[in-house]
Amino acid sequence: MSMATNLALDDALIRAAQQVGGHRTKRAAVNAALQEYVKRRKQLELEGLFGTIEYDAGYDHKRGRHR
């Protein structure tokens, strides 16, 4: 899905993103940055689950493979 958007972005920051990411266009740099942002936020959500999920220490995961 593509949406026409008019944004006021920091030109120096966009140029830096293009350079370090090897992107030929501003659009490519912004799309890559958004993908990385979403991926990182999802990782942070998962990190928040550490220590909150209880599991059965006696569960034999290998036994379930031989059904």
Backbone as a printed PyTorch tensor [residue, N CA C, xyz], in Angstrom:
tensor([[[  0.8500,  -1.1650,   0.0000],
         [  0.0000,   0.0000,   0.0000],
         [  0.8990,   1.2320,   0.0000]],

        [[  0.5750,   2.1960,  -0.7970],
         [  1.3580,   3.4160,  -0.8790],
         [  0.4540,   4.5990,  -0.5820]],

        [[  0.9910,   5.5580,   0.1850],
         [  0.2050,   6.7070,   0.5780],
         [  1.0440,   7.9620,   0.3340]],

        [[  0.5000,   8.8910,  -0.4190],
         [  1.2010,  10.1470,  -0.6530],
         [  1.1970,  10.9610,   0.6320]],

        [[  2.3930,  11.3660,   1.0490],
         [  2.5350,  12.0890,   2.3030],
         [  3.5140,  13.2300,   2.1180]],

        [[  3.2030,  14.3500,   2.7090],
         [  4.0890,  15.5030,   2.6530],
         [  4.6410,  15.7150,   4.0580]],

        [[  5.9400,  15.4910,   4.2350],
         [  6.5710,  15.6090,   5.5410],
         [  7.7190,  16.6080,   5.4990]],

        [[  7.8930,  17.3060,   6.5890],
         [  9.0510,  18.1930,   6.7300],
         [ 10.1210,  17.4110,   7.4810]],

        [[ 11.1440,  16.9550,   6.7430],
         [ 12.1920,  16.1320,   7.3260],
         [ 13.5180,  16.8880,   7.3240]],

        [[ 14.3790,  16.5200,   8.2420],
         [ 15.7060,  17.1080,   8.3440],
         [ 16.5500,  16.6210,   7.1590]],

        [[ 16.8830,  17.5300,   6.2470],
         [ 17.6160,  17.1510,   5.0370],
         [ 18.9620,  16.5150,   5.3430]],

        [[ 19.6730,  17.0390,   6.3270],
         [ 20.9820,  16.4810,   6.6800],
         [ 20.8270,  15.0530,   7.2060]],

        [[ 19.7860,  14.8350,   7.9780],
         [ 19.5350,  13.5020,   8.5220],
         [ 19.1680,  12.5130,   7.4130]],

        [[ 18.3630,  12.9540,   6.4790],
         [ 17.9890,  12.1060,   5.3430],
         [ 19.2270,  11.7810,   4.5060]],

        [[ 20.0650,  12.7690,   4.2270],
         [ 21.2890,  12.5140,   3.4560],
         [ 22.1940,  11.5160,   4.1870]],

        [[ 22.3000,  11.6710,   5.5010],
         [ 23.1270,  10.7540,   6.2900],
         [ 22.5550,   9.3380,   6.2210]],

        [[ 21.2260,   9.2150,   6.3110],
         [ 20.5840,   7.9030,   6.2290],
         [ 20.8000,   7.2810,   4.8540]],

        [[ 20.7100,   8.0860,   3.8210],
         [ 20.9460,   7.5920,   2.4720],
         [ 22.3860,   7.0870,   2.3380]],

        [[ 23.3090,   7.8250,   2.8910],
         [ 24.7220,   7.4760,   2.7710],
         [ 25.0520,   6.1890,   3.5360]],

        [[ 24.6700,   6.1310,   4.7940],
         [ 25.0260,   4.9510,   5.5870],
         [ 24.2430,   3.7140,   5.1620]],

        [[ 23.0470,   3.9130,   4.6210],
         [ 22.2400,   2.7790,   4.1870],
         [ 22.4470,   2.4100,   2.7310]],

        [[ 23.1690,   3.2550,   1.9990],
         [ 23.3870,   2.9860,   0.5820],
         [ 22.1270,   3.1440,  -0.2510]],

        [[ 21.2380,   4.0380,   0.1790],
         [ 19.9680,   4.2440,  -0.5190],
         [ 20.1230,   5.3480,  -1.5630]],

        [[ 19.5560,   5.1090,  -2.7380],
         [ 19.6630,   6.0870,  -3.8200],
         [ 18.6370,   7.2130,  -3.6810]],

        [[ 17.5250,   6.9320,  -2.9980],
         [ 16.4680,   7.9310,  -2.8990],
         [ 16.0870,   8.1850,  -1.4400]],

        [[ 15.4800,   9.3390,  -1.2270],
         [ 14.9670,   9.6570,   0.1150],
         [ 13.8960,   8.6560,   0.5130]],

        [[ 13.0600,   8.3040,  -0.4360],
         [ 11.9760,   7.3580,  -0.1750],
         [ 12.5200,   6.0190,   0.3200]],

        [[ 13.5610,   5.5240,  -0.3320],
         [ 14.1560,   4.2450,   0.0750],
         [ 14.7320,   4.3470,   1.4800]],

        [[ 15.3720,   5.4680,   1.7760],
         [ 15.9610,   5.6630,   3.1100],
         [ 14.8720,   5.7130,   4.1790]],

        [[ 13.8000,   6.4250,   3.9180],
         [ 12.7090,   6.5460,   4.8880],
         [ 12.0070,   5.1980,   5.0770]],

        [[ 11.7600,   4.4810,   3.9920],
         [ 11.1140,   3.1680,   4.1140],
         [ 11.9790,   2.2030,   4.9180]],

        [[ 13.2800,   2.1940,   4.6680],
         [ 14.1890,   1.3240,   5.4160],
         [ 14.1910,   1.7000,   6.8960]],

        [[ 14.2080,   3.0010,   7.1650],
         [ 14.2080,   3.4700,   8.5550],
         [ 12.9230,   3.0620,   9.2720]],

        [[ 11.8020,   3.1780,   8.6030],
         [ 10.5280,   2.7730,   9.2060],
         [ 10.4780,   1.2710,   9.4580]],

        [[ 11.0020,   0.4840,   8.5230],
         [ 11.0340,  -0.9720,   8.7200],
         [ 11.8930,  -1.3280,   9.9310]],

        [[ 13.0480,  -0.6940,  10.0560],
         [ 13.9130,  -0.9480,  11.2060],
         [ 13.2390,  -0.5090,  12.5050]],

        [[ 12.5400,   0.6080,  12.4830],
         [ 11.8460,   1.1150,  13.6600],
         [ 10.7870,   0.1150,  14.1410]],

        [[  9.9720,  -0.3600,  13.2020],
         [  8.9100,  -1.3060,  13.5520],
         [  9.5140,  -2.5980,  14.0900]],

        [[ 10.5560,  -3.1000,  13.4240],
         [ 11.2190,  -4.3330,  13.8730],
         [ 11.7620,  -4.1770,  15.2870]],

        [[ 12.4010,  -3.0560,  15.5680],
         [ 12.9770,  -2.8200,  16.8910],
         [ 11.9000,  -2.7260,  17.9570]],

        [[ 10.8040,  -2.0450,  17.6580],
         [  9.7140,  -1.9180,  18.6310],
         [  9.0950,  -3.2760,  18.9420]],

        [[  8.9890,  -4.1410,  17.9440],
         [  8.4690,  -5.4840,  18.1770],
         [  9.4290,  -6.2820,  19.0550]],

        [[ 10.7250,  -6.0960,  18.8470],
         [ 11.7210,  -6.7620,  19.6860],
         [ 11.5950,  -6.3010,  21.1260]],

        [[ 11.3760,  -5.0080,  21.3280],
         [ 11.2370,  -4.4810,  22.6830],
         [ 10.0000,  -5.0500,  23.3720]],

        [[  8.9260,  -5.2610,  22.6110],
         [  7.7200,  -5.8780,  23.1780],
         [  8.0340,  -7.2880,  23.6750]],

        [[  8.7910,  -8.0380,  22.8760],
         [  9.1490,  -9.4040,  23.2610],
         [ 10.0480,  -9.4090,  24.4890]],

        [[ 10.9790,  -8.4570,  24.5560],
         [ 11.8570,  -8.3680,  25.7220],
         [ 11.0490,  -8.1690,  26.9980]],

        [[  9.9510,  -7.4730,  26.8820],
         [  9.0990,  -7.2280,  28.0410],
         [  8.4370,  -8.4880,  28.5790]],

        [[  8.4140,  -9.5500,  27.7720],
         [  7.7970, -10.8130,  28.1940],
         [  8.7490, -11.6970,  28.9950]],

        [[ 10.0520, -11.4240,  28.9320],
         [ 11.0060, -12.2590,  29.6480],
         [ 10.6900, -12.2850,  31.1340]],

        [[ 10.5980, -13.4990,  31.6630],
         [ 10.3130, -13.6730,  33.0730],
         [  8.8370, -13.6330,  33.4230]],

        [[  7.9640, -13.4110,  32.4470],
         [  6.5320, -13.3150,  32.7380],
         [  5.7690, -14.5620,  32.3140]],

        [[  6.4110, -15.4210,  31.5280],
         [  5.7340, -16.6130,  31.0300],
         [  6.1750, -17.8140,  31.8540]],

        [[  5.2000, -18.4960,  32.4330],
         [  5.5070, -19.6730,  33.2340],
         [  5.5500, -20.8990,  32.3160]],

        [[  6.4400, -21.8040,  32.6190],
         [  6.5370, -23.0150,  31.8370],
         [  6.6910, -24.2170,  32.7650]],

        [[  6.3970, -25.3850,  32.2280],
         [  6.4860, -26.6290,  32.9830],
         [  7.9040, -27.1730,  32.8550]],

        [[  8.6600, -27.1440,  33.9250],
         [ 10.0530, -27.5910,  33.8980],
         [ 10.1540, -29.0740,  33.5680]],

        [[  9.1070, -29.8490,  33.7920],
         [  9.1300, -31.2670,  33.5220],
         [  8.6840, -31.6410,  32.1160]],

        [[  8.3230, -30.6730,  31.3090],
         [  7.8480, -30.9510,  29.9590],
         [  8.9900, -31.4940,  29.1030]],

        [[  8.7170, -32.6060,  28.3930],
         [  9.7250, -33.2320,  27.5390],
         [  9.4170, -32.8900,  26.0810]],

        [[ 10.0650, -31.8890,  25.5550],
         [  9.7970, -31.4460,  24.1880],
         [ 10.2430, -32.4790,  23.1510]],

        [[ 11.2220, -33.3050,  23.4920],
         [ 11.7010, -34.3120,  22.5440],
         [ 10.6920, -35.4490,  22.3760]],

        [[  9.9650, -35.7670,  23.4240],
         [  8.9720, -36.8300,  23.3570],
         [  7.8710, -36.4950,  22.3500]],

        [[  7.5160, -35.2370,  22.2380],
         [  6.4670, -34.8170,  21.3290],
         [  6.8430, -34.9510,  19.8600]],

        [[  8.1090, -35.0860,  19.5630],
         [  8.5750, -35.2180,  18.1740],
         [  8.2610, -36.5930,  17.5840]],

        [[  8.0500, -37.5910,  18.4360],
         [  7.8980, -38.9590,  17.9620],
         [  6.4480, -39.4240,  17.9640]],

        [[  5.5370, -38.5330,  17.7320],
         [  4.1120, -38.9060,  17.7100],
         [  3.7510, -39.6640,  16.4840]]])
